[in-house]
Amino acid sequence: EDADCDLSADVLKILVVRGTAEDPVNVSIVLEGQEILCHCQNPAKACALLMGCIYGMNLEYPRELRYTFEVFQKLFLELDLIKLSPKVQALKAKLLALFC
């Protein structure tokens, strides 16, 4: 019941319910207070599925997390690489300088 209250507070959320072990019991994706995908197996898969939902439904990122989502989408998933914001371009240049 407490989880339902938390769900309505966020526009986008990956909800991880843990049991007694390290492995999650359930990993779900919450969109606008509604659980849209459950049993995603692990947080990494849930992140990829969340990006697919956002990209597929052409949703806007939450304003306070837009650069985080842009980095994840464009640098890690390599989607829509042509249009990088100046902040993400600078981060990409720094990362390339470190690893090349």
N, C-alpha and C positions, 0 to 999 in steps of 0.2 A: 504494500500500500504506500509506503514511503517512496518507493521507486517511481510510482505514478506521479507523485507531486514533483519530483525532480525532472521527470520527462517533459512536463509542460513548460519548464523554465527555459529550455534551449531550443533553438531552431534546428541545429544539426548536432547529433551526438552519437558516439559509439559507446554503447553500454556494455561493460564487462562485468558479469556476475561470477564471482569466484567461490569455489567450494573450499574444502580444507587443504587441498593440494595446490600446487602452483598452476596447474592447468585450469583454464576457465571452464565453468559449468555451462555458461551461455554467453555468446557475444552477439549483440543485436545492434541494428542501426535505427536511430530515431530521427524522424524528420517532422518538424513542426509539432512536436509533442506526441506523435503517433509512431509506434514501433512498426517499421515497414519491412524489415528483414530480420529474422531471428535465426539462431543456430548457424552463425557464420564461421564456426570452427575456431578461429583465432583472430586476434586484433589486426594482424597484417592483412588478412583476407578481407576483413571488415573495412579497412581503410581503402583497399582497392575497389570494393563494391560501393562504398560511399562515393568515391570519385566517379564511378560509373553512373550512379544515380544522379549526381549533380550535373555531370556532363551530358547525360542522355536526356534529362528533363530541362536542360538549359537554365538551371537555377543560378541565382547570384550567391556569391559567398557572403557569409556574415561579415559586416564591415570591419569588425575588430580582428578578424582572422583572414582577411582577403589575401595578404601576402603569403601567409603560411600555406593556404590552399593553392595559391598560384605557383609557389615553389614545388609543392608536391605534384601538381598537375603537369607543369611544364618541364621541370628539371628531372624529376624522378620517373614520371610516367611517359615523358616525352610527347605530350599531346599539345598541339597548337603552339609549337616552338617559335613560330614567326613573330608573334606578338608578345614580347616580354616587356614588363614595366621597367623603368629605369632602376628601381631597387633590385629587382630580380636579375637584370642584366649585370649589375655590379656584383652580386653574389655569385653568379655563374662565372664571371671573369676571375674572381678570387679563388673559387673552387678549382677551376682549370689551371690556374697558376700553381696551386698546391700539389695537384696530382699529375701534372704533365712535365 
